[in-house]
Amino acid sequence: MPFICKICEKCPTSHSLVKFEETPERIIYYTRPSNATNNETDGIIQHYDGVLSEMNGKDWIWILDLNGFGMKNFMEIGNGIALARLITEKFSEHLQKIIVINQNAFTSAIYAIVKPFLSESVQKLVVFPPFPPLEKVEPNHSNCKRESKYY
């Protein structure tokens, strides 16, 4: 049975992790933290854990979109640390890449804080493509196929 986040069931904009694309080889997930309306750490971790637990050993890529990421998001750095721990401890085996797009003034500071909570092997999978971003990425277009050197 597919995971249903109880918080998102009541308010679909609560968390921003969505399955962006799935092929027989891998799953691509997309998140834009600035779109999330609920920033409570336990709920975010439960959401990610529930969604990512459905991969069943499939390879995966995570697109982290920092578009709109601001001071409010930066001040919630505990969420990033908790996600780094969750991914390192539970979901790193099949992780192929973390692609950080739409970087802004907060990107280096965020990564400097979160990096110690990522294993060395996960740190090697984090990429910061140059501007402009790969393309405008929106989860509503999950049926579109993309060619990219990043995934």
PADRENSE-706961 format. One record per residue (C-alpha): residue number from 1; x, y, z negated. Coordinates in nm, 4 decimals, always signed. Layout:
# PADRENSE-706961
[NUM,[X,Y,Z]]
...
//
This chain:
# PADRENSE-706961
[1,[+0.0000,+0.0000,+0.0000]]
[2,[+0.1467,+0.3398,+0.0951]]
[3,[+0.2602,+0.5740,-0.1794]]
[4,[+0.0144,+0.8509,-0.2606]]
[5,[+0.1480,+1.1340,-0.4752]]
[6,[-0.1180,+1.2127,-0.7348]]
[7,[-0.0125,+1.5788,-0.7439]]
[8,[-0.0209,+1.6149,-0.3628]]
[9,[-0.3533,+1.4343,-0.3521]]
[10,[-0.5018,+1.7280,-0.5445]]
[11,[-0.2965,+1.9963,-0.3659]]
[12,[-0.1263,+1.8841,-0.0407]]
[13,[+0.1254,+2.1711,-0.0451]]
[14,[+0.2670,+2.0728,-0.3862]]
[15,[+0.5771,+1.8989,-0.2505]]
[16,[+0.7486,+1.9391,+0.0838]]
[17,[+0.9033,+1.5983,+0.1651]]
[18,[+0.7410,+1.4438,+0.4727]]
[19,[+0.8240,+1.1627,+0.7117]]
[20,[+0.9276,+1.3534,+1.0223]]
[21,[+0.9986,+1.0689,+1.2615]]
[22,[+1.0269,+0.6923,+1.2486]]
[23,[+1.1913,+0.4622,+1.4996]]
[24,[+1.2622,+0.0910,+1.4673]]
[25,[+1.6169,+0.1839,+1.3569]]
[26,[+1.5589,+0.4673,+1.1094]]
[27,[+1.3339,+0.7179,+0.9387]]
[28,[+1.3910,+1.0922,+0.9402]]
[29,[+1.2541,+1.2876,+0.6459]]
[30,[+1.2129,+1.6642,+0.6391]]
[31,[+1.1775,+1.9016,+0.3473]]
[32,[+1.1540,+2.2778,+0.3119]]
[33,[+1.1656,+2.3595,-0.0610]]
[34,[+1.0330,+2.7113,-0.0056]]
[35,[+0.7023,+2.5607,+0.1151]]
[36,[+0.6447,+2.3590,-0.2030]]
[37,[+0.3889,+2.5102,-0.4377]]
[38,[+0.4700,+2.2844,-0.7339]]
[39,[+0.8282,+2.3012,-0.8547]]
[40,[+0.7996,+2.0837,-1.1657]]
[41,[+1.0999,+1.8482,-1.1609]]
[42,[+0.9327,+1.5270,-1.2823]]
[43,[+0.6616,+1.5525,-1.0165]]
[44,[+0.9158,+1.6210,-0.7415]]
[45,[+1.1264,+1.3226,-0.8445]]
[46,[+0.8206,+1.0962,-0.8595]]
[47,[+0.7181,+1.2170,-0.5129]]
[48,[+1.0625,+1.1562,-0.3575]]
[49,[+1.1021,+0.8239,-0.5357]]
[50,[+0.7605,+0.7056,-0.4187]]
[51,[+0.8075,+0.8174,-0.0567]]
[52,[+1.1665,+0.6922,-0.0237]]
[53,[+1.0854,+0.3594,-0.1905]]
[54,[+0.8736,+0.2732,+0.1129]]
[55,[+1.1771,+0.2585,+0.3451]]
[56,[+1.2302,-0.1123,+0.2761]]
[57,[+1.6012,-0.1078,+0.3587]]
[58,[+1.5708,+0.1036,+0.6724]]
[59,[+1.8401,+0.3599,+0.7555]]
[60,[+1.7360,+0.7197,+0.6966]]
[61,[+1.8287,+1.0815,+0.7570]]
[62,[+1.7222,+1.3787,+0.5490]]
[63,[+1.6739,+1.7229,+0.7057]]
[64,[+1.6867,+1.9889,+0.4350]]
[65,[+1.5505,+2.3177,+0.5697]]
[66,[+1.6503,+2.6225,+0.3661]]
[67,[+1.4309,+2.8600,+0.5650]]
[68,[+1.2688,+3.0943,+0.3131]]
[69,[+1.4829,+2.9607,+0.0273]]
[70,[+1.5247,+3.2468,-0.2177]]
[71,[+1.6119,+3.3401,-0.5730]]
[72,[+1.3024,+3.1653,-0.7124]]
[73,[+1.4150,+2.8367,-0.5536]]
[74,[+1.7751,+2.8941,-0.6589]]
[75,[+1.6674,+2.9368,-1.0208]]
[76,[+1.5061,+2.5920,-1.0022]]
[77,[+1.8472,+2.4303,-0.9459]]
[78,[+1.7539,+2.1493,-1.1860]]
[79,[+1.5363,+2.0109,-0.9061]]
[80,[+1.8373,+1.9903,-0.6741]]
[81,[+2.0488,+1.8219,-0.9395]]
[82,[+1.7742,+1.5691,-1.0151]]
[83,[+1.7330,+1.4938,-0.6425]]
[84,[+2.1091,+1.4536,-0.6000]]
[85,[+2.1130,+1.2001,-0.8822]]
[86,[+1.8096,+1.0127,-0.7461]]
[87,[+1.9519,+0.9866,-0.3951]]
[88,[+2.2993,+0.8895,-0.5141]]
[89,[+2.1767,+0.6300,-0.7628]]
[90,[+1.8869,+0.4775,-0.5718]]
[91,[+1.8725,+0.5693,-0.2028]]
[92,[+2.2280,+0.6208,-0.0774]]
[93,[+2.2897,+0.2723,+0.0640]]
[94,[+2.1003,+0.3352,+0.3888]]
[95,[+2.1405,+0.7129,+0.4020]]
[96,[+2.3059,+0.8130,+0.7306]]
[97,[+2.3141,+1.1903,+0.6989]]
[98,[+2.1821,+1.4956,+0.5153]]
[99,[+2.1437,+1.7816,+0.7613]]
[100,[+2.1125,+2.1252,+0.6005]]
[101,[+1.9551,+2.3719,+0.8424]]
[102,[+1.8687,+2.7411,+0.8204]]
[103,[+2.1439,+2.8064,+0.5695]]
[104,[+2.1365,+3.1391,+0.3926]]
[105,[+2.3192,+3.3359,+0.1245]]
[106,[+2.2325,+3.0744,-0.1388]]
[107,[+2.3617,+2.7688,+0.0518]]
[108,[+2.7236,+2.7624,-0.0725]]
[109,[+2.6244,+2.8325,-0.4313]]
[110,[+2.3568,+2.5624,-0.4285]]
[111,[+2.5896,+2.3061,-0.2768]]
[112,[+2.8688,+2.3930,-0.5227]]
[113,[+2.6312,+2.3261,-0.8134]]
[114,[+2.4703,+2.0103,-0.6715]]
[115,[+2.7819,+1.8517,-0.5161]]
[116,[+2.9233,+1.7065,-0.8429]]
[117,[+2.6016,+1.5058,-0.8823]]
[118,[+2.6402,+1.3437,-0.5391]]
[119,[+2.8671,+1.0431,-0.4988]]
[120,[+3.1714,+1.0954,-0.2770]]
[121,[+3.0157,+0.8748,-0.0100]]
[122,[+2.6988,+1.0892,-0.0049]]
[123,[+2.9030,+1.4109,-0.0008]]
[124,[+3.0630,+1.2911,+0.3235]]
[125,[+2.7180,+1.2606,+0.4817]]
[126,[+2.6180,+1.6246,+0.4243]]
[127,[+2.6457,+1.8393,+0.7384]]
[128,[+2.5830,+2.2085,+0.7898]]
[129,[+2.5168,+2.2647,+1.1619]]
[130,[+2.6173,+2.6060,+1.2937]]
[131,[+2.3592,+2.8734,+1.3631]]
[132,[+2.1215,+2.8792,+1.5363]]
[133,[+1.9495,+2.5746,+1.3865]]
[134,[+1.9032,+2.2682,+1.6026]]
[135,[+1.5589,+2.3928,+1.6948]]
[136,[+1.2506,+2.5115,+1.5149]]
[137,[+1.1678,+2.2122,+1.2982]]
[138,[+0.8157,+2.1649,+1.1733]]
[139,[+0.6806,+1.8404,+1.0253]]
[140,[+0.3565,+1.8746,+1.2232]]
[141,[+0.5482,+1.7825,+1.5386]]
[142,[+0.6560,+1.4377,+1.4251]]
[143,[+0.5434,+1.2799,+1.7493]]
[144,[+0.7972,+1.4827,+1.9521]]
[145,[+1.1246,+1.3130,+2.0412]]
[146,[+1.4431,+1.5137,+2.0023]]
[147,[+1.7937,+1.4671,+2.1268]]
[148,[+2.0545,+1.5982,+1.8891]]
[149,[+2.4171,+1.5300,+1.8129]]
[150,[+2.3233,+1.5445,+1.4430]]
[151,[+2.0816,+1.2490,+1.4408]]
//
